[in-house]
């Protein structure tokens, strides 16, 4: 049996750990709150841009733009959104596992794909496995601005326009609720599903100067905002995942402290009993 | 006087929503003025200032970095990657961005960087213009 002092020091250290996890839980909770607001602020923009894109795409006129047409796939790009820091439960590992599996299912050689990780954990994961990394971004703020990721988003879109890649997928954790997040992998480019996901356009527009010019300017902006949307969603999931993980850690610490206190008291009692027995034994020997 | 509702939205959230009598902006084909009752229209905007004229109250000026104008008979929506009122523009930051872009333009490297620097310079100049004009 561990000595009284050992148990005591374990209790103290567990208590300290609990304080930290508790603090992290609360920090994540407030960040989650903010991330949710960010996602809400972003929604009107997304809806509007989707509506305009859909009304052009469904306008009945022939629209011809490379971003709307599938072409034979020689190389695929994957954007993977992970966090910079750990301690977020299964947040990173579930995304990375899914991406890794999909890549291995779809491709046999490293020339057929390239990865664009966002977040340090993802970058390290792919770098360690010697997978081709096209470009990367790490150290993103907890509440990223559109300007923060504009460069990498337009670069990814540019890769597609240059025909360096012929498909672009994005993998991230979709925020369902504070306790559930699910991994989502969607095809970003080419934009083949616009017409199906949008409802009937409310009005038909005049285009100034013409549809092609508009599409040329609008589609990259649309794709970039999809990437930003995924990032905002991913950030909300990250904070939620971290909050849940830290809550679990705090609960575990509580349980551990209870157990340890119990065995501490038992040990204390045993020590006292032993002392009494010794005194009584000593006194009996004197008689 | 009839008015139209103007809303300016960016990925970072709505910037403004109010009624105005006229919107004048710079599209890629030139200046564009929108009055209430305009036919539905979509036009790309250049990096420029958008002027919103209200009745009695003075007009508002907004710096947009590209984006779109969507017009419906009584509603105008501006979708831009960034949009700021002159009072929200950070003069120092714009100045720094301008200098950075100019430096980059002088050390010509490859095409993409050049284009990007050019756009950055345009955005910075636009911000400075509006800030100083207000």
Interface residues (C-beta under 8 A of the other chain):
Chain A: X38 X41 X42 X44 X45 X48 X49 X52 X56 X145 X146 X147 X150 X151 X158 X203 X204 X205 X206 X207 X208 X209 X213 X214 X217 X218 X221 X224 X225 X228
Chain B: X7 X9 X10 X11 X12 X13 X14 X27 X28 X29 X32 X39 X40 X41 X42 X43 X44 X66 X67 X68 X70 X71 X72 X77 X79 X81 X82 X112 X116
